[in-house]
Amino acid sequence: MGDSHHHRREHVRRTRSGDVVPVRDAQVKNRGRATLPNSARRPDGLMDLAAPEEDVDVDHIVFAFEHPEWTSKGFTRESHRPWKEEGIPPEIAEGWHNAGYPAEEATRWRAMYDNGDVLPVTDAEKYMAEGITPADARDHHRLGETAEERIAWMLLPVRRHDISSWKNAGCETAAEVQQYLDLGFTRPQEVIFVQRFGESEAREWFSAGVDAHTATRFRSLLREGFTVTDIAAVIRMDRMDDESQMAWIRSRVPVDQIEGFSLKGYGPRAAASQIRKGETADTAPDLHRGEPVPGKAWRELKTSFEKLASAENCTMNVASERRRWDRRSVTVTITNNSDPSDTRTFKFVFSDTGRFLQGKSDIKRKTRTVPSKAAFMRLHFGE
């Protein structure tokens, strides 16, 4: 009995300093030799397990056995919890964790709303470097396959809702859009214009201040011998309609003479005729002859109003103003001399050459706008 007791091996362990100390039986029972699967025996399965001469944390071993996908990425039971609670997979969590970010920061960088996947930290840091917020990154997530593609689109000086239009116009990359922007083409629809006309001509139109839509309408004039410069000079004249612009361009009246001739009541053909006679806008006779607008239409209307005012003991007043290029408004008021509150007002729009464009009055049941002098005369004078 005594010998057997004498020869019983003491349970001991060696400390880091080399001392040998006894170990209680209870500790030995919890730290017995463990049989592990091959995957757990590998360094990438258990990572930093204690060295053989140190105490073994069984809880760590169990976690490594149950979750090698986390321990192989450097996580322990404790450190993996916040990442798992946020639904971030180990392969994504590893990058964020190694870069020094907490799980709370990583979860802000979900690719989509409604709990989408968290972006890899390498992608998120690319957005951060450009000052792009997580919300903006999510809004633009469908712009490209990679973070670099999305960022390139986001950094373009174009409106976000126009990006799909640029793509529909044939620009597959942000770099292609930037090329058009560098040429001065700032709208998606202008890409089609460039593709149709060619870069050289398109650049000429835009350098002259003419947009794609307008250039398309006037381009036929190039075949008549006019230059983009000739055409653009007239187009830039304020609010003149296409028909008038076309006529003035074809008249070949110098641009700096057009306004002067218009103010004197000349249209393109009449002005060109004056130039052939050696006249200029300054020397040509004024066709108004003291009237607000030249021409037969106004003279006939004026005569009718004068008869009305005379027959009803009224006073007639006429005022006019130029509303825009080749447009002049004329207002006629008929006031009852016996009752000044009884006033009727008639408003007209004429072209500079005196062509009747529209007329209306404030008389009850007759306030509608009519597009011709004949219709106006029938409505108000029964003629």
Sequence and secondary structure as in RCSB ss.txt:
>XXXX:A:sequence
MGDSHHHRREHVRRTRSGDVVPVRDAQVKNRGRATLPNSARRPDGLMDLAAPEEDVDVDHIVFAFEHPEWTSKGF
TRESHRPWKEEGIPPEIAEGWHNAGYPAEEATRWRAMYDNGDVLPVTDAEKYMAEGITPADARDHHRLGETAEER
IAWMLLPVRRHDISSWKNAGCETAAEVQQYLDLGFTRPQEVIFVQRFGESEAREWFSAGVDAHTATRFRSLLREG
FTVTDIAAVIRMDRMDDESQMAWIRSRVPVDQIEGFSLKGYGPRAAASQIRKGETADTAPDLHRGEPVPGKAWRE
LKTSFEKLASAENCTMNVASERRRWDRRSVTVTITNNSDPSDTRTFKFVFSDTGRFLQGKSDIKRKTRTVPSKAA
FMRLHFGE
>XXXX:A:secstr
 HHHHHHS   EEE TTS EEE  HHHHHHT      HHHHSHHHHSS   TTS   HHHHHHHHH HHHHTTT 
 HHHHHHHHHTT  HHHHHHHHHTT  HHHHHTTBSSTTT  B  HHHHHHHHHTT  HHHHHHTGGG SSHHHH
HHHHTSSS GGGHHHHHHTT  SHHHHHHHHHHT  SHHHHHHHHHH HHHHHHHHHTT  HHHHHHHGGGGGGT
  HHHHHHHHTSTT  HHHHHHHHHHT  HHHHHHHHHTT  HHHHHHHHHTT  TTTS  TTTTSSS SHHHHH
HHHHHHHHHHHTTEEEEEEEEEEETTEEEEEEEEEESS TT EEEEEEEEETT  EEEEEE STT  S BSSHHH
HHHHHH  
